[in-house]
């Protein structure tokens, strides 16, 4: 699938290994959401914990 302005795609896959698809160790790259608050939009992280430690997996490589 693609979104309305075709700048993002959604692909459903089965992951192997630890089950994480994101380089941050999260199950998905979509682990944050924007919520409205009295002071405007706020970025909220889901309560899900990372499935692996990126520092152990990637070492001292630069992080995006």
Buried (B, 14 or more C-beta within 10 A) or exposed (E): EEEEEEEEEEEEEEEEEEEBBBBBBBBEEEBEEEEEEEEEEEEEEEEEEBBBEBEEEEEEEEEE
